[in-house]
Amino acid sequence: MVTRLNRIEGQIRGIKGLIEKDTYCDDVITQIAATQSALNSVAKILLEGHLKTCLLERINEGDTEVLDVVLLTIERLLKK
């Protein structure tokens, strides 16, 4: 996960450099889209782990309200 985030951080720095160099807008937008996709990938991996561990544990302990929380989290992810 940290490796992926480091790569994304590099992409962000690259985008900043493109903007500083007044690069053609379409090229910058393409890089932004790639970075957003990479972030979405990290979010999906984290969500999957959360569902399989934290959420499952809390449901097994009888805490069904946690489902409402995770649904809100998924809703936030889908808005992006």
N, C-alpha and C positions, 0 to 999 in steps of 0.2 A: 504494500500500500504506500509506504514512504517513497519507494522508487517511482511509482506512478505520480505521486504528488510532486516529487522533484522534477520530473519530466514536464509536468503541467506548469510548474513555476518557471522553467526554462522557456516554455512556449509563451507565457505572459511577458517575460522579459523580451522575447523576440518580437512580440506584437508592439511593445513599447518602442523598440528600436525601429521597427517599420514606420511607425507614426512619426518618430523623430526625424526619419530620413524622408518624410513626405512621400511614402510609397503609394502607388496606385491603390485607391480605396478598395477595389474588388479583391485585391491580393490580401489586404489587411482583414477584410470581412471573412475571407476563406480561412485565414489562420484563426480568427475568433471562433468560427464555427467548429473547427477541429479541436480547439481548446475546450469549448463547451461540451463537445462529444466525449472528450477524455474525462471531464469532471462528472458527466452523467454516468460514465462507466464506473468510476470510483463510488458514486452514490449507490448504484445498483449492487455493487459488491458488498458495501456496508449494510445496505438494507437486507440483503439476503442473509448475511451473518446475524444481523439483529433478529430477524424472524426465526431463524433456526436455533438461536441460543436465548437471548434475553427475553424475547416475547414468549417463547415456548415455556421457559421456566416460570414466568409470571402467571401464565394461564394455568399451568399445572399446580401452582400455589393457590388458584382460585381467583386470581385478579383478572376478571374479564374486561374491566374498564380500560385496560391497556390496549385493547383492540381499537377503541375510539382514538387513542393517542396515535397509534400506528396508521390509522386511516387518514388522520390529518397530515401526518408526515408524508404519506404517499400522495395525497392531494397537492401538497407543496411541491413535491418533485415533478408531478405531472404538469403543473402550471408553467414550468420552465421550457 
